[in-house]
Amino acid sequence: MRILELKCCPVGPLSRPVFFQSEKNCVVVYDENEAGKTSLVDIIVNMLFRRGSAQSRFQARRFDDYQGYVKLEHQGKTWTCEGSIDLDKLLGLPSEFSRLPIVRGSDLHFLWSSNREKKGPLIEACIQHFTADCENNLGALAAGVRSAAGLTAKRNSWTRSKTEELKGYLDLYRKKEFLLSGLANREKIKRELQSVSERLQAVKKKLAAAIDEQKRVAEEHQAAICSAAEVWERKLSALRTEYREGGYERCSREDLQLWAESAAKEQSLKEREKTLKSQISDTEIKTLELRQQQEKLSRCLKETEESCAAARDTLARLRQEKEAKAKEHSALRTEAQTLLHSINSAEEQKKRIRWAVVAGPLFTVAAVVLFLAGQLVPGLLLLAAGLVIIGWSRTVAGMCSRTFKEAEEKLLELARRAGIQAIGTADELVKLLESQLARQAEEMSKALEKAELECREQEGILNGFVQERLLCERELDRLAENLRDFHSSLAKCARELDGIRSTLEQLMHKSGKGDFASLEEAVKQREGMERDMELAATRLKTLLGSEEQWRERLLALKPYLEQHPHPRSVDELDGEKARLEALVLELREEEEELQQQYDKLQQQELDESQNLYAAGCGDTASLALRLQEAEEQLKKAIRESLAAVWVEKAVEAAKGDLEAALLEPLSQAAEIFYAITGRYNCIDYSRQGKDVSFRVSGLGTAYSEDLLSDGARAQLLMALRLALLERALGAEPGFLVLDDPLLNSSLTRKRKTIEVLLNYARRGWQLFYLTVDYPAVEIFRELGGELVEFNRVCDFYE
């Protein structure tokens, strides 16, 4: 049985609507006085029971109205209670249940009041349970048995229908052998059953011993866990102290990596800075060399320009000279040809007048002859003709000689001018002159070609120097640009280097380490310590759970360590636990096998007994009696005797069972009370009319309830309440609403009572504990851990 949900409109000091849901088995509500804790109890009471029942049973206050509901789960079904019917009637529970699961703050005052007429809810439940009328109940039980057996209610006689049923006894003689065989078989089964029962009891004893040993080993295991946890906790604390005092938290792998990267980058930047400076120096040197080369090129260019200009002048001069020489040579050739022509013409003229040279003397001789011959006129004509011819020839010859001589002299002059030695004829001299002029023209052409070649070479050299100067200027511009880039890169590198150095200084300041090796060593030590701390923390988490629970768990495990101050190791105990678990499992399997065998034999015995009882003979004596009745025809007396015997046996058995049923809660309550007090291990009661009086005993002494302190009475209240609730609900877990029941208990008893309540919560019971007692809250926090949910009244507001 469990409260799933609670909802209600504002009532009393609760100024806002209330709504509650929780998955945890234990809910502790801690708040100040008059905060509304008891009003929460009133809501639950008035929703689970009718208003009148709530007021009479729990002294619940009546506010104007309760508008809401409480949603319950019971045996797999969900019920919504709105105060219209009592919970015990709704669920079909015993009547005493309605007074057990809820404790309001005022219930304690009414429970143990000296005026027993003012009965609290628990006393009412106890009276209902322990003042049951055994005699009347047993009489009713006997009447029911007689009716079931076919006897009349007032007389020991069978009814007609039963008489008809007993006609089967007439068949006893026919079934005698069969019934005797059945009896023998049943006896055999009983012996086997007894043997199996003894073996089963032995196995159960071994199992109980193994379970006890398992519990002892579990306690020692808890002590070993506590011892190991204390060792690990001390180690972890020492490591954390060393970690904190050594400043290892300031040394991280990220800082180490950043330092390494920064150092590498610093080295790289230094190398780059050095490289840039070297490049700047080389560039400046190259620039200086190029400027010197540029100056040299300028000088060479100027000289080459001058040489080129001189070559051009020489070429122009040679061309002019060539032209002049060509003109001169042409004039010389023309003049030489003219002179040669004149010489040739004169020679030809001489050759042409050669006849006149011969003819004139011949005519003269002929004239002389004629004169001598006396022919004066022909002689005279011939003489005149001869003289004319001689005179003409001599004149023409003189003219030709002069022309030849003049021409020859001019040729000689031309030869001298041409630098030719005058030998040979005029033709040879002209040819020689032409050859000389051709050689001079050729030499002039060669000189001109040489001058042109030299001019082109000078122009090529000039162009080369110009190109070199342009290349030098371009290279200077490139070097200047490179120099600017290098200076810019150097400045950027310097800024980055300053940033890296600043980062390294910050890392040094942060880590407190002067160099990378120290930081690396510190990081390695930190990682080693972190691994050790993680190992210790992991071990502690394995042993104790989350870190928030370590202190609580250690405090909870201290009693085990006090019981076992020198426990074995956890691994050894784990092996022992595994062995015991295997042994328990083996014994449970053997127990289950024997139990199945026992149940099978018991069923066989029951079947045989049913067959025998169906035949009217449960044993050999009854069979003999039946046979004797049949033989003696005393069936009526035998039936009455048998009925009386059976009724008496049934009444006695029922009486013993009822007493046991009545005393069972007291036994359970005594166990709970002993777990709380550690002193009282027995609870008895006595009837005083319609009331009951309790007495507790332990360590050889007994006390009535009047002699107990208020705290002890509250603890007895808790034990009785839990025992009666278990009796009423059977195996199903229930719920408890407790409004400060331990306010008057000592801290030790309070702790043990809370341990008992938390054990119920661990078994599935739902616990609402409302208190103003802060030590109780701390005990719940220490012992409950994740099982407990802590709230204030305001947390219930919707």
VEXKOL-867510 format. One record per residue (C-alpha): x, y, z. Coordinates in steps of 0.25 Angstrom, whole numbers. Each point is the difference from the previous one (the first is absolute). Layout:
BEGIN
REC      c1      c2      c3
REC       X       Y       Z
...
# end
This chain:
BEGIN
REC      c1      c2      c3
REC       0       0       0
REC       6      13      -4
REC      -4      15      -1
REC       2       4     -15
REC      -6      14       0
REC      -5      11      10
REC      -8      12      -4
REC      -8      10       8
REC      -5      14       0
REC       6      10      10
REC      -4      -4      15
REC       4       6      13
REC      14       5       0
REC       2      -5     -14
REC      -2      13      -8
REC       1      -7     -14
REC      -5     -12      -7
REC       8     -13       4
REC       5     -10     -10
REC      10     -12       2
REC       6     -11      -7
REC      13      -8       3
REC       7     -12      -5
REC       8      -2      13
REC      -4      -9      11
REC       3      10      11
REC      -4      14       1
REC       5       9      11
REC      -7      14       2
REC       8       9       9
REC      -6      14       3
REC      -3       9      12
REC     -12       0       9
REC     -13       4      -6
REC       6      -1     -14
REC     -11     -10      -4
REC       6     -14       3
REC     -12      -5       8
REC     -10       6     -10
REC       7      -9     -11
REC      -3     -12       9
REC     -15       5       2
REC      -1       1     -15
REC       4     -15      -1
REC      -9      -4      11
REC     -12       7      -5
REC       2      -5     -14
REC       2     -15       4
REC     -11       0      11
REC     -14       6       1
REC       0      14       8
REC      -6      -6      12
REC       9     -12       0
REC      12       9      -2
REC      -4       9      12
REC      -3     -12       9
REC      11      -9      -3
REC      12      10      -2
REC      -5      13       7
REC       1       7     -14
REC      -4      14       0
REC     -12       4      -8
REC       2      11     -10
REC     -10       7      -8
REC       2     -10     -12
REC       9     -10      -6
REC       0       0     -15
REC      10      -9      -6
REC       3     -15       0
REC      11     -10       3
REC       3     -11     -10
REC       5     -13       5
REC       5     -13      -6
REC      -4     -13       7
REC       2     -14      -6
REC       3       5     -14
REC     -13       9       0
REC      -1      15       1
REC     -10       6       9
REC      -4      15       2
REC      -4       4      13
REC      -8      13       3
REC      -5      -2      14
REC     -13      -7      -4
REC       3     -14       6
REC       9      -5      10
REC      13      -7      -6
REC      -1     -13       8
REC     -14      -2      -5
REC       3       4     -14
REC      12     -10      -1
REC      -6     -11       9
REC      11       1      10
REC      -2      -4      15
REC      -7      10       9
REC      13       3       8
REC       7       5     -12
REC      -7      13      -1
REC       7       4      13
REC      14      -4      -3
REC       7       7     -12
REC      -1      14       4
REC       6       7      13
REC      -4      15       2
REC       8       8      10
REC     -12      -1      10
REC      -1     -15       0
REC      12      -2       9
REC      -7       8      11
REC     -13      -8      -1
REC       7     -13      -1
REC       6      -2      14
REC      -9      10       8
REC      -3      -5      14
REC     -14       1      -4
REC      -1     -12      -9
REC     -14       4      -4
REC       6      10      -9
REC       6     -11     -10
REC       9       4     -11
REC      -1      -7     -13
REC      11     -10       3
REC      -7      -4      13
REC     -13      -2      -7
REC       7      -9     -10
REC       7      -8      11
REC     -13      -2       7
REC      -7      -4     -13
REC      11     -11      -2
REC       4      -5      14
REC     -14       0       7
REC      -6      -9     -11
REC     -10     -10       7
REC       7     -13      -2
REC     -11      -9       6
REC     -11       6      -9
REC       9       0     -12
REC       4     -15       3
REC     -15      -3       2
REC      -4       6     -13
REC      12      -7      -6
REC      -5     -14       6
REC     -14       3      -5
REC       5       2     -13
REC       8     -13       0
REC     -12      -8       5
REC      -8       6     -11
REC      10      -3     -10
REC       1     -14       5
REC     -15      -2      -1
REC      -4       0      15
REC     -11       8       5
REC       2      13       7
REC      -6      -4      14
REC       1     -16       0
REC      11      -9      -3
REC      -7      -7     -11
REC       2       0     -15
REC     -10       6     -10
REC      -8      -8     -10
REC      10       4     -11
REC      12      -4       8
REC      -7     -13       3
REC      -2      -2     -15
REC      15       3      -2
REC       4     -10      10
REC      -6     -12      -7
REC      14      -2      -6
REC       4      -6      13
REC      -7     -12      -4
REC      10      -2     -11
REC      11      -1      10
REC       0     -15       0
REC       2       0     -15
REC      11      10       1
REC       7      -5      12
REC      13      -5      -7
REC       1      12      -8
REC      -2       9      12
REC      11      -8       8
REC       9       1     -12
REC      -3      15       0
REC       3       1      15
REC      13      -7      -2
REC       4       9     -12
REC      -3      12       8
REC       9      -5      12
REC      11      -2     -10
REC      -2      14      -6
REC       0       5      14
REC      13      -6       4
REC       6       5     -13
REC      -6      14       3
REC       6      -1      14
REC      14      -3      -7
REC      -2      11     -10
REC      -4       9      11
REC      12      -3       8
REC       9       2     -12
REC      -7      13      -3
REC       1       5      14
REC      15      -3       0
REC       1       7     -13
REC      -7      12       6
REC       9       0      12
REC      12       0     -10
REC      -7      11      -8
REC      -3       8      12
REC      15      -2       5
REC       5       4     -14
REC      -9      12       0
REC       5       4      14
REC      14      -2      -5
REC      -4       8     -12
REC      -5      11       9
REC      12       0       8
REC       9       0     -12
REC      -8      11      -6
REC       2       8      13
REC      15      -3       0
REC       0       4     -15
REC      -7      13       4
REC      11       1      11
REC      11      -3     -11
REC      -7      10      -9
REC       1      10      11
REC      14      -3       3
REC       5       1     -15
REC      -9      12      -2
REC       7       7      12
REC      14      -4      -6
REC      -4       5     -14
REC      -7      13       6
REC      13       3       8
REC       8      -2     -12
REC      -9       8      -9
REC       0      11      11
REC      15       0       0
REC       1       0     -15
REC     -10      12      -1
REC       8       7      11
REC      13      -2      -7
REC      -7       4     -14
REC      -6      12       6
REC      13       5       8
REC       9      -4     -12
REC      -8       9      -9
REC      -2     -11     -10
REC     -14       5      -4
REC       8      12      -7
REC       8     -10      -8
REC      -8      -6     -11
REC       3      -8     -13
REC      -7      11      -8
REC      10      10       6
REC      12     -10      -2
REC      -5      -1     -15
REC      -2      15      -1
REC      14       2       6
REC       6     -10     -10
REC      -7       6     -11
REC       4      14       4
REC      14      -4       2
REC       0      -7     -13
REC      -6      12      -6
REC      10       9       7
REC      11      -8      -5
REC      -6       0     -14
REC      -2      15       1
REC      14       2       5
REC       5      -8     -12
REC      -9       8      -9
REC       5      13       6
REC      14      -4      -2
REC      -3      -5     -14
REC      -7      14      -3
REC      11       7       6
REC      10      -8      -9
REC      -9       2     -12
REC      -1      15       3
REC      15       0       2
REC       2      -8     -13
REC     -10       9      -7
REC       7      13       4
REC      13      -6      -4
REC      -6      -4     -13
REC      -6      14      -1
REC      13       6       2
REC       7      -9     -10
REC     -11       3     -10
REC       2      15       3
REC      15      -1      -2
REC      -3      -9     -13
REC     -10      11      -4
REC      11      11       2
REC      10      -9      -8
REC     -11      -2     -11
REC      -3      14       0
REC      15       3      -2
REC       1     -11     -10
REC     -12       4      -7
REC       5      14      -1
REC      14      -5      -6
REC      -8      -9      -9
REC      -9      11      -5
REC      13       8      -2
REC       6     -12      -7
REC     -13      -2      -8
REC       0      15      -4
REC      15      -1      -4
REC      -3     -13      -8
REC     -12       7      -6
REC       8      12      -4
REC      11      -9      -5
REC     -10      -8      -8
REC      -6      13      -5
REC      14       5      -4
REC       4     -13      -6
REC     -13       1      -8
REC       3      14      -4
REC      14      -4      -4
REC      -5     -12      -7
REC      -9       9      -8
REC      11      10      -2
REC       9     -11      -4
REC     -10      -6      -9
REC      -2      13      -7
REC      15       2       0
REC       2     -14      -5
REC     -11       2     -10
REC       7      12      -5
REC      13      -6       0
REC      -5     -12      -8
REC      -7       9      -9
REC      12       9      -2
REC       9     -12      -1
REC      -9      -6     -11
REC      -1      13      -7
REC      15       1       1
REC       1     -14      -5
REC      -9       3     -11
REC       8      12      -3
REC      12      -8       0
REC      -6     -11      -8
REC      -6      10     -10
REC      13       7      -2
REC       7     -14      -2
REC     -11      -3     -10
REC       2      14      -6
REC      14      -3      -1
REC      -3     -13      -6
REC      -9       6     -10
REC      10      10      -5
REC      11     -10       0
REC      -2       0     -15
REC       2      14      -1
REC      13      -1       6
REC       4     -10     -10
REC      -7       7     -11
REC       6      14       2
REC      14      -5      -2
REC      -4      -9     -11
REC      -7      11      -7
REC      13       9       3
REC       9     -11      -6
REC     -10      -2     -11
REC       0      15      -3
REC      15       0       1
REC       0     -11      -9
REC      -9       8      -9
REC       8      12       1
REC      11      -8      -3
REC      -8      -6     -11
REC      -3      13      -4
REC     -14       0       3
REC      -1      12       8
REC     -15       2       1
REC      -3     -14       4
REC      12       1       8
REC      -4      13       6
REC     -14      -5       2
REC       6     -13       6
REC      10       9       8
REC     -11       9       4
REC      -9     -12       4
REC      11      -6       7
REC       4      12       8
REC     -15       2       3
REC      -1     -14       4
REC      13       0       8
REC      -4      13       7
REC     -14      -5       3
REC       5     -13       5
REC      10       7       9
REC     -10      10       5
REC     -10     -11       3
REC      11      -9       5
REC       4      12       9
REC     -14       2       5
REC      -1     -15       3
REC      13       0       7
REC      -4      12       9
REC     -13      -6       2
REC       6     -14       4
REC      10       7       9
REC     -10       9       7
REC      -9     -12       2
REC      12      -9       4
REC       4      11      10
REC     -14       1       5
REC      -1     -15       2
REC      13       0       7
REC      -5      11       9
REC     -13      -8       2
REC       8     -12       3
REC       9       8      10
REC     -13       5       6
REC      -5     -14       1
REC      13      -4       6
REC       4      -9     -12
REC      14      -1      -5
REC       0       4     -14
REC       4     -12      -8
REC      -5      -6     -13
REC      -8       5     -11
REC     -12       9       2
REC     -10     -11      -1
REC       8      -7      11
REC       1      12       8
REC     -15       3      -2
REC      -3     -15       4
REC       9       1      12
REC      -7      13       3
REC     -13      -6      -1
REC       5     -12       8
REC       5      10      11
REC     -12       8       0
REC      -8     -13       1
REC       9      -4      12
REC      -2      13       6
REC     -15       0      -2
REC       0     -15       6
REC       9       5      12
REC     -10      12       1
REC     -12     -10       0
REC       7      -9      10
REC       4      12       9
REC     -15       5      -2
REC      -5     -14       4
REC      10      -1      11
REC      -5      14       5
REC     -15      -4      -2
REC       3     -13       8
REC       7       8      10
REC     -11       9       1
REC     -10     -11       1
REC       8      -6      11
REC       1      13       7
REC     -15       1      -2
REC      -2     -14       5
REC       9       3      12
REC      -8      12       2
REC     -13      -7      -1
REC       6     -11      10
REC       4      11      10
REC     -14       6      -2
REC      -7     -13       3
REC      10      -3      11
REC      -4      14       6
REC     -14      -3      -2
REC       1     -14       7
REC       8       7      11
REC     -10      10       2
REC     -11     -11       0
REC       8      -8       9
REC       2      12       9
REC     -15       3       0
REC      -2     -15       3
REC      10       0      11
REC      -6      13       6
REC     -14      -7       0
REC       6     -12       6
REC       7       8      10
REC     -13       7       4
REC      -7     -14       1
REC      12      -5       8
REC      -1      12      10
REC     -15      -1       0
REC       1     -15       3
REC      11       3      10
REC      -9      10       7
REC     -11     -11       0
REC       9     -10       5
REC       5       9      11
REC     -15       2       4
REC      -3     -15       0
REC      13      -2       8
REC      -4      10      10
REC     -14      -7       1
REC       7     -14       1
REC       9       5      11
REC     -12       7       7
REC      -7     -13      -1
REC      12      -8       6
REC       1      10      11
REC     -15      -1       3
REC       2     -16       0
REC      12       2       9
REC      -8       9      10
REC     -12      -9      -1
REC       8     -13       2
REC      11       5       9
REC      10      -8      -8
REC      12       7      -6
REC       2      -9     -12
REC      -7     -10      -9
REC       7     -12       7
REC      -5       4      13
REC     -14       1      -5
REC       1     -13      -7
REC       4      -7      13
REC     -11       7       8
REC     -10      -4     -11
REC       5     -14       1
REC      -1       0      15
REC     -14       6      -1
REC      -4     -10     -10
REC       5     -11       9
REC      -6       6      12
REC     -13       1      -7
REC       1     -14      -4
REC       2      -4      14
REC     -11       9       5
REC     -10      -5     -11
REC       4     -14       4
REC      -3       3      14
REC     -13       7      -3
REC      -4     -12      -9
REC       3      -9      11
REC      -7       8      10
REC     -12       1     -10
REC       0     -15      -2
REC       1      -2      15
REC      -9      12       5
REC      -8       5     -12
REC       0      15      -4
REC       9      10       7
REC     -11       7       7
REC      -4     -13       7
REC      15      -4       5
REC      -2       7      13
REC     -13      -6       3
REC       4     -14      -5
REC      12       0       9
REC      -8       5      12
REC     -10     -11      -4
REC      11     -11      -1
REC       8       4      13
REC      -9      -9       9
REC       4     -12      -9
REC      15       4       1
REC      -2       1      15
REC      -6     -14       0
REC      12      -5      -9
REC      12       8       3
REC       9      -8      -8
REC      -8      -5     -12
REC       6      -8     -12
REC       2       6     -13
REC     -11       4      -9
REC       4     -10     -11
REC       1     -11      10
REC     -13       3       6
REC      -6       1     -15
REC       5     -14      -2
REC      -6      -4      13
REC     -13       7      -4
REC       0      -7     -13
REC       3     -14       6
REC     -11       3      10
REC     -10       4     -11
REC       3     -12      -8
REC      -2      -8      13
REC     -13       7       3
REC      -4      -2     -14
REC       3     -15       0
REC      -7      -1      14
REC     -12       7      -6
REC       0      -9     -12
REC       1     -12       9
REC     -11       6       9
REC      -9       3     -11
REC       3     -14      -6
REC      -3      -6      14
REC     -12       9       2
REC      -6      -4     -14
REC       3     -15       5
REC      -7       3      13
REC     -12       7      -7
REC      -1     -11      -9
REC       0     -11      11
REC      -9       9       8
REC      -9       1     -12
REC       0     -15      -1
REC      -3      -2      15
REC     -11      10      -2
REC      -5      -7     -12
REC       0     -13       8
REC      -6       6      12
REC     -11       7      -8
REC      -3     -14      -7
REC       0      -6      14
REC      -8      11       6
REC      -9      -1     -11
REC      -2     -14       3
REC      -2       4      15
REC      13      -5       6
REC      11       9       2
REC       9     -10       7
REC       0     -15       4
REC      -8       2      13
REC     -11       8      -7
REC       0     -11     -11
REC      -1     -10      11
REC     -11       8       7
REC      -7       2     -13
REC       0     -15      -2
REC      -3      -3      15
REC     -12      10      -2
REC      -4      -7     -12
REC       1     -13       7
REC      -7       4      12
REC     -10       9      -7
REC       4      12      10
REC       1      10     -11
REC      -8      11       7
REC       9      -1      13
REC      13      -1      -8
REC      -4      12      -9
REC      -4       9      13
REC      14      -4       6
REC       7       3     -12
REC      -7      13      -2
REC       3       4      15
REC      15      -4      -2
REC       1       8     -13
REC      -7      12       6
REC       9       0      12
REC      13      -2      -8
REC      -5      11      -9
REC      -3       9      11
REC      13      -2       7
REC       8       2     -13
REC      -8      13      -3
REC       2       5      14
REC      15      -2      -1
REC       0       6     -14
REC      -8      12       5
REC      10       3      12
REC      11      -1     -10
REC      -6      10      -9
REC      -3       9      11
REC      14      -1       6
REC       7       1     -14
REC       0      15       0
REC       6       1      14
REC      11      -9      -4
REC       3       9     -12
REC      -2      12       8
REC      10      -5      11
REC      11      -2     -11
REC      -2      14      -5
REC       0       6      14
REC      13      -8       3
REC       6       6     -13
REC      -4      14       5
REC       4      -1      15
REC      10     -12       0
REC      -6      -3      13
REC     -14      -5       0
REC      -2     -13      -8
REC     -14      -5       5
REC     -14       7       0
REC     -12      -6       7
REC     -14       5       2
REC     -11      -2      10
REC     -15       2      -1
REC      -7      10       9
REC     -14      -1      -4
REC      -1       6     -14
REC      14       6       1
REC      14      -5      -1
REC      12       2       8
REC      14      -2      -5
REC      13      -5       7
REC      14       0      -5
REC      12      -8       5
REC      14      -2      -3
REC      13      -3       7
REC      -7      -7      11
REC      -9      12       4
REC     -15       3      -4
REC      -7      14      -1
REC     -14       3      -1
REC      -4      11     -11
REC      -2      10      12
REC      15      -1       4
REC       5       3     -14
REC       5      14      -4
REC      -7       8     -10
REC      11      -3     -10
REC      -1     -15       3
REC     -15       1      -2
REC       2       7     -13
REC       9     -11      -5
REC      -9     -11       5
REC     -11       7      -8
REC       8      -1     -12
REC       3     -15       2
REC     -14      -3       2
REC      -5       8     -11
REC      10      -6     -10
REC      -3     -14       5
REC     -15       1      -1
REC       1       7     -14
REC       8     -12      -5
REC     -11      -9       6
REC     -11       7      -7
REC       7       2     -13
REC       7     -14      -1
REC      11       0     -10
REC      -4      13      -7
REC       8      12       4
REC      -8      12       6
REC       2      14       3
REC       2       8      13
REC      -3      15       2
REC       8       4      13
REC      -1      14       6
REC      12       2       9
REC      -2     -14       8
REC      15       1       5
REC       0      14       6
REC       3      -5      14
REC       9     -12      -4
REC      15       1       3
REC      10       2     -12
REC       4     -15       1
REC     -14      -6       1
REC      -4      10     -11
REC      11      -5      -9
REC      -4     -14       2
REC     -14       3      -2
REC       3       7     -13
REC       8     -12      -5
REC     -12      -9       3
REC      -9       9      -8
REC      11       1     -12
REC       0     -15       0
REC     -15       0      -2
REC       2      10     -11
REC      11      -9      -7
REC     -10     -11       0
REC     -10       9      -8
REC      -8       7      11
REC      -3      14      -2
REC       4      10      11
REC      -5      14       3
REC       8       6      12
REC      -4      14       4
REC       9       7      10
REC       5      12       7
REC      12      -8       5
REC      13       4      -7
REC       8     -12       5
REC     -10     -10      -5
REC       1       7     -14
REC      15      -2       1
REC      -1     -15       4
REC      -9      -2     -12
REC      10       7      -9
REC      11      -8       5
REC      -7     -14       0
REC      -9       2     -11
REC       8       5     -11
REC      -7       0     -14
REC     -12      -8       6
REC      -5      13       7
REC      -6      13      -6
REC       1      12       9
REC     -11      11      -2
REC      -6      12       7
REC     -14       3       1
REC       1      11     -11
REC       5     -11      -9
REC     -14      -6       0
REC      -6      13      -6
REC      -5      -2     -14
# end
